[in-house]
């Protein structure tokens, strides 16, 4: 690929970053280097890997303020919130480092007389991570740190919207003393990304992005018989039962829906509320949404920044217009958000009632600051509606009844089930999805199983 990567900032439409795309010879060199470096790195004890990775995390944390500014300018998150991404990065990275010795230890199955038997977790080789822009550190860390801790070499391809995240990783690993070639990044276009996936040097692909992007990854990996981890987003529902603490539910669901302008794979995109509390919930919810301040994300007073690009905002505008034309009611007056404007990335938040599943805003991923709210009469109706989706990443219930929460959660098709919480990843738990939300698993001890392969040792000690 020739030409340059250009990152157009949603803040003001300027070109914020410009980098040359990796040429074929650069890609070939990186792949060969990764294979050689990985062969050495896999022999480094886990405890030593942990020290190096911990120093790299320290370096990222030390650069938190600069990184926050870069996040804001690259993808538009308000500067008042951007530093929190580094905090989340650190939480996940340190957890995966801490659990690595046990998660990667030999699995003993008991000896038989005359035999020693165990299963060892071996690194795969070269892990190719393809990361998105919406949470450039929180998404990539899920595979980068665990892959390195497992003894793999890593090549990171970051989104063209957030290329500085990849460069920050490289700086951190250089400062930490990671051997040359164990971690590398490449700025790639779509065609070159597919070629890397097809390259024989690559042993695993960790992809986070759209369903269409996941289809590309699977097509490129077809016939290679390598592992592919796919985290493809969702249309995440919430169910507010009649016994919920409404003030608490409203506060947290508004944040879960509109934080990062709704540009989160696990953002709340549809809400089902029991008829006994529906009116009270909707009124309080709309009131709180109306308090957002849409504006320049570099202003510390701004609470809602632009979407990543004008086209993404216009897609959401079209979903809202379609729903309203079909009978939905928009509760937020967009004119009270002066920065909002068609053809721009600045989009006012919206709350829709009178919606149903014939409307795309209730079935297709919006990835923007809009939520549809439906009234339900029972737990069963809520479960049916939550399951009426092609996605299944997370879902949440808001109730004081823990027993009911577990029972209902067992009937909902989702990767993560929350009670009185949403839009959060606990690194001690497996991050996974069902249906079009993808397959595979990151985080937790189970995440290491996808970044290693089992090797059985069957040793006869007596003849």
C-alpha positions as CSV (number, residue, x, y, z in Angstrom):
1,X,0.0,0.0,0.0
2,X,1.2,3.5,-0.9
3,X,-0.1,6.7,0.4
4,X,-0.9,8.1,3.8
5,X,-3.2,7.4,6.7
6,X,-5.0,10.6,7.7
7,X,-6.9,11.0,10.9
8,X,-9.5,13.7,10.6
9,X,-10.5,15.0,14.0
10,X,-14.2,15.2,14.7
11,X,-13.5,18.2,17.0
12,X,-12.9,20.6,14.1
13,X,-12.4,18.6,10.9
14,X,-8.7,19.1,10.8
15,X,-6.1,16.4,9.9
16,X,-4.8,15.6,13.4
17,X,-2.4,12.7,12.4
18,X,-0.8,11.8,9.1
19,X,1.3,8.7,8.7
20,X,2.6,6.6,5.7
21,X,0.9,3.2,5.4
22,X,3.3,0.3,5.8
23,X,4.7,-0.9,2.5
24,X,4.8,-4.6,1.6
25,X,8.4,-4.9,2.5
26,X,7.7,-3.2,5.9
27,X,5.0,-5.8,6.5
28,X,7.2,-8.7,5.5
29,X,10.1,-7.4,7.7
30,X,7.7,-7.1,10.7
31,X,6.3,-10.5,10.3
32,X,9.8,-12.1,10.1
33,X,11.0,-10.1,13.1
34,X,8.0,-11.2,15.1
35,X,8.6,-14.9,14.5
36,X,12.2,-14.6,15.5
37,X,11.5,-12.5,18.5
38,X,8.7,-14.7,19.6
39,X,10.9,-17.8,19.6
40,X,13.1,-16.1,22.2
41,X,10.4,-14.4,24.2
42,X,8.5,-17.7,24.8
43,X,11.6,-18.9,26.7
44,X,11.5,-16.0,29.1
45,X,10.0,-17.0,32.5
46,X,6.5,-15.7,33.2
47,X,7.7,-13.7,36.2
48,X,10.2,-11.8,34.0
49,X,7.5,-11.2,31.3
50,X,5.4,-9.7,34.1
51,X,8.1,-7.3,35.2
52,X,8.5,-6.0,31.6
53,X,4.7,-5.7,31.0
54,X,4.3,-3.9,34.4
55,X,6.9,-1.4,33.5
56,X,5.1,-0.8,30.2
57,X,1.9,-0.2,32.1
58,X,3.7,2.3,34.3
59,X,4.9,4.1,31.2
60,X,1.4,4.4,29.8
61,X,0.0,5.6,33.1
62,X,2.8,8.2,33.4
63,X,1.7,9.6,30.0
64,X,-2.0,9.7,31.0
65,X,-2.5,13.5,30.5
66,X,-1.0,13.5,27.1
67,X,-2.8,10.4,26.1
68,X,-6.1,11.9,27.2
69,X,-5.6,14.9,25.0
70,X,-4.8,12.6,22.0
71,X,-7.9,10.6,22.6
72,X,-10.1,13.7,22.6
73,X,-8.6,15.1,19.4
74,X,-8.6,11.7,17.6
75,X,-12.1,10.5,18.3
76,X,-13.9,13.3,20.2
77,X,-14.4,12.1,23.8
78,X,-14.8,15.0,26.2
79,X,-11.5,15.8,27.9
80,X,-13.2,15.6,31.3
81,X,-13.6,11.9,30.7
82,X,-10.7,10.9,28.5
83,X,-8.2,10.3,31.3
84,X,-10.4,7.6,32.7
85,X,-9.5,5.3,29.8
86,X,-6.0,5.0,31.0
87,X,-7.4,4.1,34.4
88,X,-9.4,1.3,32.9
89,X,-6.4,0.2,30.8
90,X,-4.3,-0.1,33.9
91,X,-7.0,-2.1,35.8
92,X,-7.3,-4.7,33.1
93,X,-3.6,-4.9,32.3
94,X,-2.5,-5.3,36.0
95,X,-5.2,-7.9,36.6
96,X,-4.1,-10.0,33.6
97,X,-0.5,-9.7,34.6
98,X,-1.3,-10.7,38.2
99,X,-3.3,-13.8,37.3
100,X,-0.9,-15.0,34.6
101,X,1.4,-17.2,36.7
102,X,-1.6,-19.4,37.8
103,X,-3.5,-19.2,34.6
104,X,-0.5,-20.3,32.6
105,X,0.8,-22.9,35.0
106,X,0.9,-26.6,34.1
107,X,-2.4,-28.4,34.5
108,X,-1.8,-31.5,36.6
109,X,-4.2,-34.4,36.2
110,X,-2.7,-36.8,38.7
111,X,0.0,-39.3,38.3
112,X,-0.4,-42.9,37.6
113,X,2.2,-45.4,39.0
114,X,5.1,-45.2,36.6
115,X,3.9,-42.2,34.8
116,X,4.0,-38.4,35.1
117,X,1.2,-36.6,33.2
118,X,0.4,-32.9,32.8
119,X,-0.8,-30.4,30.2
120,X,1.3,-27.4,29.5
121,X,0.0,-24.2,27.9
122,X,2.2,-23.2,25.0
123,X,2.2,-19.8,23.3
124,X,0.7,-19.7,19.8
125,X,3.4,-17.7,18.2
126,X,2.4,-14.4,16.6
127,X,-0.8,-12.7,17.6
128,X,-2.2,-10.0,15.3
129,X,-4.4,-7.6,17.2
130,X,-6.8,-5.4,15.1
131,X,-8.2,-2.7,17.4
132,X,-11.0,-0.1,17.1
133,X,-11.1,3.7,17.8
134,X,-13.9,4.0,20.3
135,X,-11.9,2.8,23.3
136,X,-8.4,2.6,21.8
137,X,-6.6,1.4,24.9
138,X,-9.4,-0.4,26.7
139,X,-10.1,-2.7,23.7
140,X,-6.5,-3.4,22.6
141,X,-5.3,-4.1,26.1
142,X,-7.6,-7.1,26.3
143,X,-5.4,-9.0,23.9
144,X,-2.0,-7.2,23.8
145,X,-1.0,-7.7,27.4
146,X,-2.3,-11.2,27.9
147,X,-0.8,-12.3,24.5
148,X,2.6,-11.0,25.6
149,X,2.2,-12.6,29.1
150,X,1.5,-15.9,27.4
151,X,4.8,-15.8,25.5
152,X,3.5,-14.6,22.1
153,X,4.9,-11.9,19.9
154,X,2.3,-9.2,19.1
155,X,1.7,-7.0,16.0
156,X,-0.9,-4.3,16.6
157,X,-2.9,-2.7,13.8
158,X,-4.9,0.2,15.3
159,X,-7.7,2.1,13.7
160,X,-6.9,4.8,11.3
161,X,-8.8,7.1,13.7
162,X,-6.5,6.4,16.6
163,X,-3.1,5.6,15.3
164,X,-1.3,7.3,18.1
165,X,-2.5,4.6,20.5
166,X,-0.3,2.1,18.7
167,X,2.6,4.4,18.8
168,X,2.1,4.9,22.5
169,X,2.2,1.2,23.1
170,X,5.5,0.9,21.2
171,X,7.0,3.8,23.3
172,X,5.9,2.1,26.5
173,X,7.3,-1.3,25.6
174,X,10.6,0.3,24.5
175,X,10.8,2.1,27.8
176,X,10.1,-1.1,29.6
177,X,12.9,-3.0,27.9
178,X,10.8,-5.5,25.9
179,X,13.1,-7.2,23.5
180,X,13.0,-5.8,20.0
181,X,10.4,-7.4,17.7
182,X,8.2,-8.9,20.5
183,X,5.8,-6.0,20.1
184,X,5.4,-4.1,16.8
185,X,2.7,-2.0,15.2
186,X,1.8,-1.4,11.6
187,X,-0.4,1.3,10.0
188,X,-2.4,-0.6,7.5
189,X,-5.4,-0.1,5.1
190,X,-8.1,-2.8,4.8
191,X,-6.4,-4.7,2.0
192,X,-3.1,-4.9,3.8
193,X,-4.8,-6.0,7.0
194,X,-6.4,-8.9,5.1
195,X,-3.0,-9.8,3.7
196,X,-1.4,-9.9,7.2
197,X,-4.2,-12.2,8.4
198,X,-3.5,-14.5,5.5
199,X,0.3,-14.5,6.2
200,X,1.6,-17.9,7.4
201,X,3.6,-16.1,10.2
202,X,0.3,-15.1,12.0
203,X,-1.0,-17.7,14.4
204,X,-4.0,-15.9,16.0
205,X,-6.1,-12.8,15.2
206,X,-7.8,-10.7,17.9
207,X,-10.3,-8.4,16.3
208,X,-12.7,-5.8,17.8
209,X,-15.0,-3.9,15.5
210,X,-18.0,-4.2,13.3
211,X,-19.8,-7.2,12.0
212,X,-18.7,-6.4,8.5
213,X,-15.1,-6.2,9.8
214,X,-15.5,-9.5,11.5
215,X,-16.7,-11.1,8.2
216,X,-13.6,-9.8,6.5
217,X,-11.4,-11.3,9.2
218,X,-13.1,-14.7,8.9
219,X,-12.9,-14.6,5.1
220,X,-9.2,-13.8,5.2
221,X,-8.4,-16.5,7.8
222,X,-10.5,-19.1,5.9
223,X,-8.5,-22.3,5.4
224,X,-5.6,-21.3,7.7
225,X,-6.9,-23.2,10.7
226,X,-5.9,-20.5,13.1
227,X,-7.8,-19.1,16.0
228,X,-9.8,-15.9,15.5
229,X,-11.3,-13.9,18.4
230,X,-14.2,-11.6,17.3
231,X,-15.8,-8.9,19.5
232,X,-18.3,-7.3,17.2
233,X,-20.5,-5.1,19.3
234,X,-24.2,-5.3,20.3
235,X,-27.6,-3.9,20.8
236,X,-27.5,-4.2,24.5
237,X,-30.8,-4.1,26.4
238,X,-31.8,-3.2,30.0
239,X,-34.9,-4.3,31.9
240,X,-36.2,-2.1,34.7
241,X,-38.5,-4.2,37.0
242,X,-41.2,-2.7,39.1
243,X,-39.1,-3.1,42.3
244,X,-36.1,-1.3,40.9
245,X,-34.6,1.7,42.7
246,X,-35.7,4.2,40.0
247,X,-33.3,7.0,40.8
248,X,-30.4,4.7,40.8
249,X,-31.5,3.0,37.6
250,X,-32.1,6.3,35.8
251,X,-28.7,7.7,36.7
252,X,-26.8,4.6,35.7
253,X,-28.7,3.8,32.5
254,X,-28.4,7.4,31.2
255,X,-24.6,7.1,31.8
256,X,-24.6,3.7,30.2
257,X,-26.4,4.9,27.1
258,X,-24.8,8.3,26.4
259,X,-21.2,8.1,27.7
260,X,-18.8,8.4,24.8
261,X,-21.8,9.6,22.8
262,X,-23.1,6.0,22.9
263,X,-20.1,4.8,20.9
264,X,-19.5,1.7,23.0
265,X,-20.0,-1.9,22.0
266,X,-21.7,-2.5,25.4
267,X,-23.6,0.8,25.6
268,X,-27.3,0.6,26.5
269,X,-29.3,0.9,23.3
270,X,-32.8,-0.2,24.3
271,X,-34.7,-0.2,27.6
272,X,-37.7,-2.2,28.6
273,X,-39.6,-0.9,31.7
274,X,-42.3,-2.5,33.7
275,X,-45.7,-0.8,33.2
276,X,-46.0,0.0,36.9
277,X,-43.0,2.3,36.9
278,X,-42.8,3.2,33.2
279,X,-44.1,6.8,33.4
280,X,-41.9,7.7,36.4
281,X,-38.9,6.2,34.8
282,X,-39.3,7.8,31.4
283,X,-39.9,11.3,32.9
284,X,-36.8,11.1,35.1
285,X,-34.7,9.6,32.3
286,X,-35.6,12.3,29.8
287,X,-35.0,15.1,32.3
288,X,-31.5,13.8,33.1
289,X,-30.6,13.4,29.4
290,X,-31.7,16.9,28.8
291,X,-29.0,18.1,31.1
292,X,-26.1,17.0,28.9
293,X,-23.9,19.8,27.4
294,X,-23.1,19.0,23.7
295,X,-20.0,20.9,22.6
296,X,-16.3,21.2,22.0
297,X,-14.8,18.1,23.7
298,X,-11.6,20.1,24.6
299,X,-13.8,22.2,26.9
300,X,-13.8,20.7,30.4
301,X,-17.5,21.8,30.8
302,X,-18.6,19.6,27.8
303,X,-20.3,16.4,28.8
304,X,-21.3,15.1,25.3
305,X,-18.8,15.4,22.5
306,X,-19.1,14.8,18.8
307,X,-19.5,11.4,17.2
308,X,-16.4,10.1,15.4
309,X,-17.5,11.4,12.0
310,X,-20.4,13.2,10.4
311,X,-21.6,10.1,8.6
312,X,-22.0,8.2,11.8
313,X,-24.1,11.0,13.3
314,X,-26.2,11.2,10.2
315,X,-26.8,7.4,10.4
316,X,-28.3,7.9,13.9
317,X,-30.3,10.9,12.7
318,X,-31.8,8.7,10.0
319,X,-32.7,6.0,12.5
320,X,-34.4,8.6,14.7
321,X,-36.3,10.1,11.8
322,X,-37.4,6.7,10.6
323,X,-38.8,5.8,14.1
324,X,-40.6,9.1,14.4
325,X,-42.2,8.7,11.0
326,X,-43.4,5.3,12.1
327,X,-45.0,6.7,15.2
328,X,-42.3,7.1,17.8
329,X,-42.1,10.2,20.0
330,X,-38.8,12.1,20.4
331,X,-38.7,13.4,24.0
332,X,-35.6,15.7,23.6
333,X,-35.8,19.0,21.7
334,X,-32.6,18.9,19.6
335,X,-32.9,22.7,19.1
336,X,-31.9,23.1,22.8
337,X,-28.5,21.7,21.8
338,X,-27.1,24.5,19.6
339,X,-24.0,22.6,18.5
340,X,-26.2,19.9,16.9
341,X,-26.3,20.1,13.1
342,X,-27.0,17.7,10.2
343,X,-23.9,16.9,8.2
344,X,-21.7,17.4,11.3
345,X,-20.5,14.9,13.9
346,X,-22.2,16.9,16.7
347,X,-25.5,15.1,17.5
348,X,-27.9,15.9,20.3
349,X,-28.9,13.0,22.6
350,X,-32.3,11.6,22.0
351,X,-34.9,9.5,23.9
352,X,-37.6,7.7,22.0
353,X,-40.9,6.3,23.3
354,X,-43.7,4.6,21.3
355,X,-41.1,2.4,19.7
356,X,-41.3,-1.3,18.7
357,X,-39.2,-3.9,17.1
358,X,-40.3,-3.0,13.6
359,X,-38.0,0.0,13.9
360,X,-34.3,-0.3,13.2
361,X,-33.5,1.9,16.2
362,X,-34.6,-1.1,18.4
363,X,-32.9,-3.8,16.4
364,X,-29.9,-2.5,14.5
365,X,-26.8,-1.2,16.3
366,X,-27.0,2.6,16.6
367,X,-23.6,3.3,18.1
368,X,-24.8,6.8,19.0
369,X,-26.6,8.8,21.7
370,X,-30.1,7.5,21.2
371,X,-32.2,5.1,23.3
372,X,-35.7,3.6,22.7
373,X,-37.8,2.8,25.7
374,X,-40.7,0.3,25.6
375,X,-43.3,-0.6,28.2
376,X,-43.6,-4.3,29.3
377,X,-46.1,-6.1,31.5
378,X,-44.1,-9.0,32.8
379,X,-40.6,-10.6,33.1
380,X,-41.5,-13.0,30.4
381,X,-42.3,-10.2,27.9
382,X,-39.0,-8.5,28.8
383,X,-37.0,-11.6,28.2
384,X,-38.7,-12.2,24.9
385,X,-37.9,-8.7,23.7
386,X,-34.3,-8.8,25.0
387,X,-33.7,-12.0,23.1
388,X,-35.3,-10.6,19.9
389,X,-32.0,-9.5,18.6
390,X,-29.2,-10.6,16.3
391,X,-26.7,-9.5,19.0
392,X,-25.8,-10.7,22.5
393,X,-23.0,-9.0,24.2
394,X,-24.3,-7.7,27.5
395,X,-27.7,-7.2,29.1
396,X,-28.8,-5.8,32.4
397,X,-31.6,-6.0,34.9
398,X,-32.5,-3.4,37.5
399,X,-34.2,-5.0,40.5
400,X,-33.9,-5.5,44.2
401,X,-34.5,-9.2,43.8
402,X,-31.2,-11.1,43.4
403,X,-32.9,-14.4,42.9
404,X,-35.1,-13.1,40.2
405,X,-32.0,-11.5,38.6
406,X,-30.2,-14.8,38.3
407,X,-33.3,-16.7,37.1
408,X,-34.1,-14.1,34.4
409,X,-30.4,-13.9,33.4
410,X,-30.3,-17.6,32.8
411,X,-33.0,-17.1,30.1
412,X,-31.4,-14.1,28.3
413,X,-29.0,-14.8,25.4
414,X,-26.0,-12.7,26.3
415,X,-22.3,-12.9,27.0
416,X,-22.5,-10.9,30.3
417,X,-25.5,-10.4,32.5
418,X,-25.6,-7.5,35.0
419,X,-27.8,-6.7,37.9
420,X,-28.0,-3.0,38.8
421,X,-24.9,-2.3,36.6
422,X,-24.1,-1.8,32.9
423,X,-21.5,-0.8,30.4
424,X,-18.5,-2.2,32.4
425,X,-16.0,-4.9,32.0
426,X,-14.7,-6.7,35.1
427,X,-11.3,-8.1,34.0
428,X,-11.8,-11.1,36.4
429,X,-14.8,-12.2,34.3
430,X,-14.8,-13.6,30.8
431,X,-15.6,-11.0,28.1
432,X,-17.5,-12.8,25.4
433,X,-20.6,-12.6,23.3
434,X,-23.1,-14.7,21.4
435,X,-24.9,-14.4,18.0
436,X,-23.4,-11.5,15.9
437,X,-21.6,-10.1,18.9
438,X,-18.9,-12.5,18.0
439,X,-17.1,-15.5,19.5
440,X,-14.1,-16.2,21.6
441,X,-13.1,-14.8,25.0
442,X,-10.8,-12.2,26.4
443,X,-9.9,-11.3,30.0
444,X,-10.1,-13.5,33.0
445,X,-8.2,-16.8,33.3
446,X,-10.3,-18.1,30.4
447,X,-8.9,-15.5,28.1
448,X,-5.5,-17.1,28.3
449,X,-6.9,-20.3,26.9
450,X,-7.5,-18.6,23.6
451,X,-3.9,-17.2,23.5
452,X,-2.2,-20.6,24.1
453,X,-2.5,-24.1,22.9
454,X,-2.5,-27.2,25.1
455,X,0.4,-29.6,24.9
456,X,0.2,-32.9,26.7
457,X,3.2,-34.5,28.5
458,X,2.9,-38.2,29.1
459,X,6.1,-39.4,30.7
460,X,6.8,-43.0,31.6
461,X,9.1,-43.0,34.6
462,X,9.4,-46.7,35.1
463,X,10.0,-49.4,32.6
